[in-house]
Amino acid sequence: MSEPTLSAESGFLRLRIELAYDGTHYSGWAKQPDQRTIQEEIENALSLIAQVPIETIVAGRTDAGVHASGQVIHIDIPPALEYHDLAFKLNCMLDEDIRVLKVTPTTDAFHARFSATQRTYSYRILDGNRLIPPLLRLGVAAWYRTLDLDLLNSASALLLGHHDFAAFCKYREGASTIRTLVRFDWIRDEDGYLIADIAADAFCYSMVRNLVGAVVCVAEGRNDLEWIASMLANKERVPDSLVFEARGLSLRSVQYPNESPD
């Protein structure tokens, strides 16, 4: 399907919609044949309300199993459609693992994808072979070895900046792998969970989970810091066996011009 135009059709109103979802039971954001996706669920509900086909444009196409607490989309609606109670109507129609947080009118100049200046993800790990409580299991990745927090941060810091991240992305024909990583740091919270904040202008396919897998190799003592630098410089693909699972990953926020960073 072709990319919709940047501006709303004449007479249509552009809406910015903020979403949260549990991606566990979805094959990612983007529509796919014979697969359940976030995009299809939302577009079906919107189109039923509007009684005309509605297409969504998303800030970040999350992969299968990845969650979001601050996803952003935009849509163009006919002027006769009442939008003030649209969030309520959508939340009544959608399954409880997708929630519409906010609906606001915006200008034709706003584009959920192309206007975004930064995306911020979080990744959560429980290391040391500790058991994840059942109610938290869908948002945390387990790791059997204990990870050194200082090494996690040292390895992550080596990846900051404007680079070709080909080593840390799954190949997609014609897609650029040059990105600017502006934040990648870790904390260990009071319950012992390791939490990363990862922000960039944009991310390649599977990039965050590749980055997490690489720095974990350093934090557990399997590889040294020089290995990270070498992977980045030589564009040597990280083995798929090191890519961390989707369940620990969540899109936390999307930043736009004149908005404060998260």
Buried (B, 14 or more C-beta within 10 A) or exposed (E): EEEBEEEBEEEBBBBBBBBBBBBBEBBBBBBEEEEEBBBBBBBBBBEEBBEEEBBBBBBBBBBBBBBBBBBBBBBBBEEEBEBEEBBEBBBEBBEEBBBBBEBEEBEBEBBBBEBBBBBBBBBBBBBEEEEBEEEEBBBBBBBEEEBBEEBBBBBBBBBBEEBBBBBBBBEEEEEEBEBBBBBBBBEBEEEEBBBBBBBBBBBBBBBBBBBBBBBBBBBBEEBEBEBBEEBBEEBEBBEEEBBBBBBBBBBBBBBBEEEEEB
